[in-house]
Amino acid sequence: MPIDPMLMREIIMDNYQYPHNKHLSEDPSYCSRHMASDSCIDDITVQAKFKDGKIEDVRFDGQACTISTASTSILTDLVKGKTLEEAKDIIDNYYRMIDQKDYDEDKLEEANAFATVGNQANRINCATIGWRALQEMIDQEEEAEYGGQD
């Protein structure tokens, strides 16, 4: 079901102007991934704290455009408290949406606001930079915990 374009804009602008979880931790138990774009101002660090196979906390900071900031803000809310498997499923559905493929929109909640980003090739990197950072940290966490076995 398509989202009203004005509602999409409102969700994106709200998460840009008042981003959630936008501050880094000094706690050394957080994993951290720095990401920067060659084609945009995006230069962010995403942190995640994993415990007992779950994402206990996730946060970010840095300079980023509206799309990057808003999508990463929404990501932090979506995956906090989720198991690694649940988070990977959310991320997979997000990428399916961006790629204009079938996806479960119920799992993405406010991230559905980025449903049309796939139509704008120059914005895909912006909409996925924080998501890629978290995916890399999840992969690293699974490698460390399970030796790469699912």
Contacts in CASP RR format, 6 or more apart in sequence:
PFRMAT RR
TARGET T0000
AUTHOR 0000-0000-0000
METHOD contacts of the structure
MODEL  1
MPIDPMLMREIIMDNYQYPHNKHLSEDPSYCSRHMASDSCIDDITVQAKF
KDGKIEDVRFDGQACTISTASTSILTDLVKGKTLEEAKDIIDNYYRMIDQ
KDYDEDKLEEANAFATVGNQANRINCATIGWRALQEMIDQEEEAEYGGQD
1 105 0 8 1.000
2 115 0 8 1.000
3 112 0 8 1.000
3 113 0 8 1.000
3 115 0 8 1.000
7 113 0 8 1.000
8 112 0 8 1.000
8 113 0 8 1.000
8 114 0 8 1.000
8 115 0 8 1.000
8 116 0 8 1.000
9 113 0 8 1.000
11 70 0 8 1.000
11 74 0 8 1.000
11 110 0 8 1.000
11 113 0 8 1.000
12 66 0 8 1.000
12 67 0 8 1.000
12 70 0 8 1.000
12 113 0 8 1.000
12 114 0 8 1.000
13 66 0 8 1.000
13 70 0 8 1.000
14 70 0 8 1.000
15 69 0 8 1.000
15 70 0 8 1.000
15 71 0 8 1.000
15 73 0 8 1.000
15 74 0 8 1.000
15 110 0 8 1.000
16 66 0 8 1.000
16 69 0 8 1.000
16 70 0 8 1.000
16 73 0 8 1.000
19 60 0 8 1.000
19 69 0 8 1.000
19 70 0 8 1.000
19 72 0 8 1.000
19 73 0 8 1.000
20 73 0 8 1.000
20 74 0 8 1.000
20 76 0 8 1.000
20 77 0 8 1.000
21 57 0 8 1.000
21 58 0 8 1.000
21 59 0 8 1.000
21 60 0 8 1.000
21 73 0 8 1.000
21 76 0 8 1.000
21 77 0 8 1.000
21 80 0 8 1.000
22 59 0 8 1.000
22 60 0 8 1.000
22 61 0 8 1.000
22 69 0 8 1.000
22 73 0 8 1.000
23 59 0 8 1.000
23 61 0 8 1.000
24 32 0 8 1.000
24 45 0 8 1.000
24 47 0 8 1.000
24 59 0 8 1.000
24 60 0 8 1.000
24 61 0 8 1.000
25 47 0 8 1.000
25 49 0 8 1.000
25 57 0 8 1.000
25 59 0 8 1.000
27 49 0 8 1.000
29 49 0 8 1.000
30 47 0 8 1.000
30 48 0 8 1.000
30 49 0 8 1.000
30 57 0 8 1.000
31 47 0 8 1.000
31 48 0 8 1.000
31 49 0 8 1.000
31 50 0 8 1.000
31 137 0 8 1.000
31 140 0 8 1.000
31 141 0 8 1.000
32 45 0 8 1.000
32 46 0 8 1.000
32 47 0 8 1.000
32 137 0 8 1.000
33 45 0 8 1.000
33 46 0 8 1.000
33 47 0 8 1.000
33 133 0 8 1.000
33 134 0 8 1.000
33 136 0 8 1.000
33 137 0 8 1.000
34 43 0 8 1.000
34 44 0 8 1.000
34 45 0 8 1.000
34 133 0 8 1.000
35 42 0 8 1.000
35 43 0 8 1.000
35 44 0 8 1.000
35 45 0 8 1.000
35 46 0 8 1.000
35 129 0 8 1.000
35 130 0 8 1.000
35 132 0 8 1.000
35 133 0 8 1.000
36 42 0 8 1.000
36 43 0 8 1.000
36 44 0 8 1.000
37 43 0 8 1.000
37 68 0 8 1.000
37 125 0 8 1.000
37 126 0 8 1.000
37 129 0 8 1.000
39 122 0 8 1.000
39 125 0 8 1.000
40 64 0 8 1.000
40 65 0 8 1.000
40 68 0 8 1.000
40 125 0 8 1.000
40 126 0 8 1.000
41 63 0 8 1.000
41 64 0 8 1.000
41 65 0 8 1.000
42 63 0 8 1.000
42 64 0 8 1.000
42 65 0 8 1.000
42 68 0 8 1.000
42 125 0 8 1.000
42 126 0 8 1.000
42 129 0 8 1.000
43 62 0 8 1.000
43 63 0 8 1.000
43 64 0 8 1.000
44 60 0 8 1.000
44 61 0 8 1.000
44 62 0 8 1.000
44 63 0 8 1.000
44 64 0 8 1.000
44 68 0 8 1.000
44 72 0 8 1.000
44 129 0 8 1.000
44 130 0 8 1.000
44 133 0 8 1.000
45 60 0 8 1.000
45 61 0 8 1.000
45 62 0 8 1.000
45 133 0 8 1.000
46 58 0 8 1.000
46 59 0 8 1.000
46 60 0 8 1.000
46 72 0 8 1.000
46 130 0 8 1.000
46 133 0 8 1.000
46 134 0 8 1.000
46 137 0 8 1.000
47 57 0 8 1.000
47 58 0 8 1.000
47 59 0 8 1.000
47 60 0 8 1.000
48 55 0 8 1.000
48 57 0 8 1.000
48 58 0 8 1.000
48 134 0 8 1.000
48 137 0 8 1.000
48 138 0 8 1.000
48 141 0 8 1.000
49 55 0 8 1.000
49 56 0 8 1.000
49 57 0 8 1.000
49 58 0 8 1.000
50 56 0 8 1.000
50 84 0 8 1.000
50 137 0 8 1.000
50 141 0 8 1.000
53 83 0 8 1.000
53 84 0 8 1.000
53 141 0 8 1.000
53 145 0 8 1.000
54 81 0 8 1.000
54 82 0 8 1.000
54 83 0 8 1.000
54 84 0 8 1.000
55 79 0 8 1.000
55 80 0 8 1.000
55 81 0 8 1.000
55 82 0 8 1.000
55 83 0 8 1.000
55 84 0 8 1.000
55 87 0 8 1.000
55 138 0 8 1.000
56 80 0 8 1.000
56 81 0 8 1.000
57 80 0 8 1.000
58 75 0 8 1.000
58 76 0 8 1.000
58 79 0 8 1.000
58 80 0 8 1.000
58 134 0 8 1.000
59 76 0 8 1.000
60 72 0 8 1.000
60 73 0 8 1.000
60 76 0 8 1.000
60 130 0 8 1.000
60 133 0 8 1.000
64 72 0 8 1.000
64 126 0 8 1.000
64 129 0 8 1.000
65 126 0 8 1.000
67 114 0 8 1.000
67 117 0 8 1.000
67 123 0 8 1.000
67 126 0 8 1.000
67 127 0 8 1.000
68 126 0 8 1.000
68 127 0 8 1.000
68 129 0 8 1.000
68 130 0 8 1.000
70 113 0 8 1.000
71 111 0 8 1.000
71 114 0 8 1.000
71 126 0 8 1.000
71 127 0 8 1.000
71 128 0 8 1.000
71 129 0 8 1.000
71 130 0 8 1.000
71 131 0 8 1.000
72 129 0 8 1.000
72 130 0 8 1.000
72 131 0 8 1.000
74 109 0 8 1.000
74 110 0 8 1.000
74 111 0 8 1.000
74 113 0 8 1.000
75 94 0 8 1.000
75 111 0 8 1.000
75 130 0 8 1.000
75 131 0 8 1.000
75 134 0 8 1.000
77 109 0 8 1.000
77 110 0 8 1.000
78 90 0 8 1.000
78 108 0 8 1.000
78 109 0 8 1.000
78 110 0 8 1.000
78 111 0 8 1.000
79 86 0 8 1.000
79 87 0 8 1.000
79 90 0 8 1.000
79 91 0 8 1.000
79 134 0 8 1.000
82 90 0 8 1.000
84 138 0 8 1.000
84 141 0 8 1.000
84 142 0 8 1.000
87 134 0 8 1.000
87 138 0 8 1.000
88 135 0 8 1.000
88 138 0 8 1.000
89 107 0 8 1.000
90 107 0 8 1.000
90 108 0 8 1.000
90 111 0 8 1.000
91 131 0 8 1.000
91 134 0 8 1.000
91 135 0 8 1.000
91 138 0 8 1.000
93 103 0 8 1.000
93 104 0 8 1.000
93 107 0 8 1.000
93 108 0 8 1.000
94 103 0 8 1.000
94 108 0 8 1.000
94 111 0 8 1.000
94 114 0 8 1.000
94 128 0 8 1.000
94 131 0 8 1.000
95 128 0 8 1.000
95 131 0 8 1.000
96 102 0 8 1.000
96 103 0 8 1.000
97 103 0 8 1.000
97 105 0 8 1.000
97 108 0 8 1.000
97 111 0 8 1.000
97 112 0 8 1.000
97 114 0 8 1.000
97 115 0 8 1.000
98 114 0 8 1.000
98 117 0 8 1.000
98 118 0 8 1.000
98 124 0 8 1.000
98 127 0 8 1.000
98 128 0 8 1.000
99 118 0 8 1.000
100 118 0 8 1.000
100 119 0 8 1.000
105 112 0 8 1.000
105 115 0 8 1.000
114 127 0 8 1.000
117 123 0 8 1.000
117 124 0 8 1.000
117 126 0 8 1.000
117 127 0 8 1.000
118 124 0 8 1.000
118 127 0 8 1.000
142 148 0 8 1.000
142 150 0 8 1.000
END
